[in-house]
């Protein structure tokens, strides 16, 4: 019985390390992605540029 409890404790320790590793990877991915407002501004600026170009007769 004691051996089984030790095995469970070790498994929980390893699981905690895995969760910590996954959490740090997710945080790194979240920092690396572009925020949605930036993409919206770039799209709006591109649309404005096309509208001005079209209005200028091109």
PyMOL commands that set and color helices and strands:
alter all, ss='L'
color gray80, all
select helices_A, chain A and resi 2-32+36-55
alter helices_A, ss='H'
color red, helices_A
deselect
rebuild
show_as cartoon
